[in-house]
Amino acid sequence: MTNRSPLISVCMPVYNAERYVSEAIESVLSQTFKDFEFLILDDGSTDGSLAILKGYAERDPRIRMTSRPNKGLAPTLNELMDQARGEFVARMDADDVSLPERLERQADYLRKHLDCVIVGCHALVIDSDGDPICVWFKDSGHETLDAQNLLGNRGTSLCHPSVMMRRQPVLEVGRYCEHFRIGEDLDLFLKLSERGRLANLPEALLKYRTHATNFTRTRDREAFEDLVQIVNDARQRRGLPPEPLLFPLPPPAKTEVADSHELWGWQALEGGNVDTARKHARKSLIVAPFSMNAWKLFYCALRGH
């Protein structure tokens, strides 16, 4: 690695991702765009992730890998931001897959649209086996994306691990807030949208993996209070009145594993991925054999619609 700063810093936090991390790393190393550094921070993994990371770091000089005890996602992302040297920062998660032209397409967009501070893309949602479910994050246009974020609709209008951001504005707004249980990405996107424009490329350039871990995290009832605070903080900065509750809190999970398979089954069916829908319908029935909703999904999946 030379002393010259690369155009892009790819930042990937890792925590207990030994099943998926090799595929994630390979997808970054095989990008058509080559002027990047690959920053990986192991957040105190207790599985075999660290050994895998060390092996890749020894073989490819573009990788700068560090490890330390667990601190959580937001502190890890901030450390990666501090390490980054590129003009642009591309987020990446250890269980996702970047398609080969992702960095090239996003860097080209940012170089052509100087008023844009963040560019994301559509995301092909895949399950733990890598089977396709559906396509998410299909909204486009700054006004639409910012309006969706300002509603705090249980997440953001941008797929966090798909985004490429201008590094300097991220530093100027204080990077990621470390006080929230969830929503650190929503908070950052709302702050950045007050300094520039948001965009989403109209193509799926990332395979976004969903599994029980991230499913459970987004169903934490108490954590949704953070989203309300994040949105109301943004509304206050913009001179808008506060909203006491912008979206209904989710009901307590009955059987989270069964709920997740049921959700993915319906999403896969709607996305036209019938084989994936049938797989999750079967798994939902195994976990919750007396659930009427599971049997309804199973029947619809067998029909293919």
C-alpha positions as CSV (number, residue, x, y, z in Angstrom):
1,M,0.0,0.0,0.0
2,T,1.4,3.4,-1.0
3,N,1.1,6.6,1.0
4,R,-1.3,8.0,-1.7
5,S,-4.8,8.2,-0.4
6,P,-7.3,6.0,-2.3
7,L,-10.5,7.4,-3.7
8,I,-12.7,5.0,-1.6
9,S,-12.4,3.6,1.8
10,V,-14.6,0.5,2.2
11,C,-15.5,0.2,5.9
12,M,-16.7,-3.2,7.3
13,P,-17.3,-4.0,11.0
14,V,-17.2,-7.7,11.9
15,Y,-18.8,-9.4,14.8
16,N,-19.2,-13.2,14.9
17,A,-19.7,-13.5,11.1
18,E,-17.6,-16.6,10.3
19,R,-20.3,-18.2,8.2
20,Y,-20.6,-15.3,5.8
21,V,-17.5,-13.0,6.1
22,S,-15.4,-14.8,3.4
23,E,-18.1,-14.2,0.8
24,A,-18.4,-10.6,1.9
25,I,-14.6,-10.0,1.6
26,E,-14.4,-11.7,-1.8
27,S,-17.2,-9.6,-3.1
28,V,-15.2,-6.4,-2.2
29,L,-11.9,-7.6,-3.5
30,S,-13.4,-8.6,-6.9
31,Q,-14.8,-5.1,-7.6
32,T,-14.3,-3.7,-11.1
33,F,-13.2,-0.4,-9.4
34,K,-9.7,-0.9,-7.9
35,D,-8.8,2.4,-6.2
36,F,-9.9,1.6,-2.7
37,E,-8.6,0.6,0.7
38,F,-10.5,-2.1,2.6
39,L,-10.8,-1.3,6.4
40,I,-12.0,-4.2,8.6
41,L,-12.5,-3.9,12.3
42,D,-13.2,-7.0,14.3
43,D,-15.4,-6.0,17.2
44,G,-14.4,-8.7,19.6
45,S,-15.7,-11.7,17.8
46,T,-15.8,-15.0,19.8
47,D,-16.1,-17.3,16.8
48,G,-13.7,-18.0,14.0
49,S,-14.1,-14.6,12.3
50,L,-10.7,-13.2,13.4
51,A,-8.7,-16.0,12.0
52,I,-10.4,-15.7,8.6
53,L,-9.8,-11.9,8.6
54,K,-6.1,-12.3,9.4
55,G,-5.7,-14.8,6.5
56,Y,-7.2,-12.3,4.0
57,A,-5.2,-9.4,5.4
58,E,-1.9,-11.3,5.0
59,R,-2.8,-12.0,1.3
60,D,-4.1,-8.7,0.1
61,P,-2.4,-5.3,0.8
62,R,-5.6,-3.4,0.3
63,I,-6.9,-4.8,3.5
64,R,-6.2,-2.9,6.8
65,M,-7.5,-5.1,9.6
66,T,-7.7,-4.3,13.3
67,S,-9.2,-6.1,16.2
68,R,-10.2,-5.2,19.8
69,P,-12.7,-6.1,22.5
70,N,-16.4,-5.6,21.8
71,K,-17.8,-2.1,21.9
72,G,-20.9,-2.3,19.6
73,L,-21.7,-1.2,16.1
74,A,-21.7,2.6,16.3
75,P,-18.3,2.9,18.1
76,T,-16.9,0.4,15.6
77,L,-18.2,2.4,12.6
78,N,-16.7,5.6,14.1
79,E,-13.3,4.0,14.5
80,L,-13.4,2.9,10.9
81,M,-14.3,6.5,9.9
82,D,-11.3,7.8,11.8
83,Q,-9.1,5.3,10.0
84,A,-10.5,6.1,6.5
85,R,-8.3,8.1,4.1
86,G,-10.6,8.1,1.0
87,E,-12.7,10.9,-0.3
88,F,-15.6,8.5,-0.3
89,V,-16.6,6.0,2.3
90,A,-18.4,2.8,1.2
91,R,-20.2,0.9,4.0
92,M,-20.2,-2.9,3.9
93,D,-21.5,-5.5,6.3
94,A,-19.8,-8.8,7.0
95,D,-22.9,-10.9,6.0
96,D,-23.7,-9.1,2.8
97,V,-22.4,-9.4,-0.8
98,S,-21.5,-6.4,-3.1
99,L,-22.0,-7.0,-6.8
100,P,-18.9,-6.4,-8.9
101,E,-19.8,-3.0,-10.3
102,R,-21.1,-1.5,-7.0
103,L,-18.1,0.7,-6.2
104,E,-17.6,1.8,-9.8
105,R,-21.3,2.9,-10.2
106,Q,-21.5,4.7,-6.9
107,A,-18.2,6.5,-7.2
108,D,-19.1,7.6,-10.8
109,Y,-22.4,9.0,-9.5
110,L,-20.7,11.0,-6.7
111,R,-18.1,12.4,-9.1
112,K,-20.8,13.6,-11.5
113,H,-23.2,14.9,-8.8
114,L,-21.2,17.2,-6.6
115,D,-24.3,18.1,-4.5
116,C,-24.9,14.5,-3.5
117,V,-23.6,13.4,-0.1
118,I,-24.9,9.8,0.0
119,V,-25.7,7.4,-2.8
120,G,-27.3,4.0,-2.1
121,C,-28.8,1.4,-4.4
122,H,-31.6,-1.2,-4.5
123,A,-30.8,-4.2,-2.4
124,L,-31.7,-7.8,-3.3
125,V,-32.7,-9.4,0.0
126,I,-31.4,-12.9,0.5
127,D,-31.8,-15.3,3.4
128,S,-29.2,-17.1,5.4
129,D,-28.6,-19.6,2.6
130,G,-28.2,-16.9,0.0
131,D,-31.6,-17.6,-1.6
132,P,-33.4,-14.5,-3.1
133,I,-36.4,-13.1,-1.2
134,C,-37.3,-9.7,-2.8
135,V,-35.9,-6.3,-3.7
136,W,-35.9,-3.5,-1.1
137,F,-35.0,0.2,-1.0
138,K,-36.5,1.0,-4.4
139,D,-37.4,4.7,-3.6
140,S,-35.4,7.4,-5.4
141,G,-35.0,11.1,-5.5
142,H,-33.8,13.3,-2.6
143,E,-37.2,14.6,-1.6
144,T,-38.7,11.2,-1.4
145,L,-35.8,9.6,0.4
146,D,-35.5,12.4,2.9
147,A,-39.3,12.5,3.5
148,Q,-39.3,8.7,4.2
149,N,-36.4,9.2,6.7
150,L,-38.2,12.0,8.4
151,L,-41.1,9.6,9.0
152,G,-38.8,7.2,10.8
153,N,-40.8,4.3,9.3
154,R,-39.0,1.6,11.4
155,G,-35.7,2.2,9.5
156,T,-34.4,4.3,6.7
157,S,-35.1,4.8,3.0
158,L,-31.5,3.8,2.3
159,C,-29.9,0.4,2.8
160,H,-27.1,1.2,5.3
161,P,-24.5,-1.3,4.1
162,S,-25.1,-0.3,0.5
163,V,-24.3,3.4,0.8
164,M,-21.3,5.4,-0.3
165,M,-20.8,8.7,1.4
166,R,-18.6,11.7,1.1
167,R,-16.3,11.4,4.1
168,Q,-15.8,15.1,5.0
169,P,-19.5,15.8,5.6
170,V,-19.8,12.7,7.8
171,L,-16.9,14.0,9.9
172,E,-18.5,17.5,10.0
173,V,-21.8,16.2,11.5
174,G,-20.0,14.2,14.1
175,R,-20.0,10.7,12.6
176,Y,-22.4,8.2,14.1
177,C,-24.2,8.9,17.4
178,E,-23.2,6.2,19.9
179,H,-26.1,6.8,22.3
180,F,-28.9,5.1,20.4
181,R,-29.7,1.3,20.6
182,I,-30.8,1.3,16.9
183,G,-31.1,4.1,14.3
184,E,-27.5,5.3,14.2
185,D,-27.7,5.2,10.4
186,L,-31.1,7.1,10.3
187,D,-29.6,9.8,12.5
188,L,-26.6,10.2,10.3
189,F,-28.7,10.2,7.1
190,L,-31.0,12.9,8.4
191,K,-28.0,15.1,9.4
192,L,-26.3,14.6,6.1
193,S,-29.5,15.4,4.2
194,E,-29.3,18.9,5.7
195,R,-26.0,19.4,4.0
196,G,-26.5,17.8,0.6
197,R,-28.7,15.5,-1.4
198,L,-29.5,11.8,-1.1
199,A,-29.7,9.4,-4.0
200,N,-30.4,5.8,-4.8
201,L,-29.2,4.1,-7.9
202,P,-32.0,2.2,-9.7
203,E,-30.4,-1.2,-9.7
204,A,-29.6,-3.9,-7.1
205,L,-25.9,-3.7,-6.4
206,L,-25.9,-5.4,-3.0
207,K,-27.2,-8.6,-1.7
208,Y,-28.6,-7.8,1.7
209,R,-28.8,-10.8,4.0
210,T,-31.5,-11.1,6.5
211,H,-31.5,-13.6,9.3
212,A,-32.7,-14.1,12.8
213,T,-30.1,-11.8,14.4
214,N,-30.9,-8.7,12.6
215,F,-34.6,-9.6,12.6
216,T,-34.7,-9.7,16.4
217,R,-32.7,-6.4,16.7
218,T,-35.4,-4.5,14.7
219,R,-38.2,-5.9,16.9
220,D,-36.9,-4.4,20.1
221,R,-39.9,-2.4,21.4
222,E,-37.8,-0.1,23.7
223,A,-35.3,0.6,20.9
224,F,-38.1,2.1,18.8
225,E,-38.1,5.0,21.2
226,D,-34.7,5.9,19.9
227,L,-36.2,6.3,16.4
228,V,-38.8,8.7,17.7
229,Q,-36.1,10.8,19.4
230,I,-33.9,10.7,16.3
231,V,-36.7,11.9,14.0
232,N,-37.9,14.6,16.5
233,D,-34.4,15.9,16.9
234,A,-34.2,16.3,13.1
235,R,-37.6,18.0,13.1
236,Q,-36.4,20.4,15.8
237,R,-33.3,21.2,13.7
238,R,-35.6,22.0,10.8
239,G,-38.1,24.1,12.7
240,L,-40.8,21.5,12.5
241,P,-43.2,20.5,15.3
242,P,-42.5,17.3,17.2
243,E,-44.4,14.1,16.7
244,P,-45.0,12.0,19.9
245,L,-45.2,8.7,17.9
246,L,-44.6,8.5,14.2
247,F,-45.3,4.8,13.8
248,P,-46.8,2.0,15.9
249,L,-44.5,0.0,18.0
250,P,-44.4,-3.7,17.0
251,P,-46.3,-6.1,19.2
252,P,-44.3,-8.4,21.4
253,A,-42.9,-11.3,19.4
254,K,-44.7,-14.6,20.0
255,T,-42.1,-16.9,18.5
256,E,-39.4,-14.8,16.8
257,V,-38.0,-17.7,14.7
258,A,-41.4,-18.6,13.4
259,D,-42.3,-15.0,12.8
260,S,-39.1,-14.5,10.8
261,H,-39.7,-17.5,8.5
262,E,-43.3,-16.4,8.0
263,L,-42.3,-12.9,7.1
264,W,-39.6,-14.0,4.7
265,G,-42.0,-16.5,3.1
266,W,-44.5,-13.8,2.3
267,Q,-41.9,-11.4,1.1
268,A,-40.4,-14.1,-1.2
269,L,-43.8,-15.0,-2.6
270,E,-44.5,-11.3,-3.3
271,G,-41.1,-11.0,-4.9
272,G,-41.8,-13.9,-7.2
273,N,-39.2,-16.2,-5.6
274,V,-41.5,-19.2,-5.1
275,D,-38.8,-21.8,-4.1
276,T,-37.6,-19.5,-1.3
277,A,-41.2,-18.9,-0.2
278,R,-41.8,-22.7,0.0
279,K,-38.6,-23.2,2.0
280,H,-39.6,-20.7,4.6
281,A,-43.2,-21.9,4.7
282,R,-41.9,-25.4,5.6
283,K,-39.6,-24.0,8.3
284,S,-42.4,-21.8,9.8
285,L,-44.6,-24.9,10.1
286,I,-41.8,-26.9,11.7
287,V,-41.4,-24.2,14.4
288,A,-45.1,-23.4,14.8
289,P,-47.2,-26.3,13.5
290,F,-50.4,-25.1,15.0
291,S,-50.2,-21.6,13.5
292,M,-53.0,-20.7,11.1
293,N,-50.8,-18.0,9.5
294,A,-48.1,-20.6,8.9
295,W,-50.5,-22.9,7.2
296,K,-51.9,-20.1,5.1
297,L,-48.4,-19.3,4.0
298,F,-47.7,-22.9,3.2
299,Y,-50.9,-23.2,1.1
300,C,-50.2,-20.0,-0.9
301,A,-46.5,-21.0,-1.4
302,L,-47.6,-24.4,-2.8
303,R,-49.9,-22.5,-5.2
304,G,-47.1,-20.1,-6.1
305,H,-49.1,-17.0,-5.4
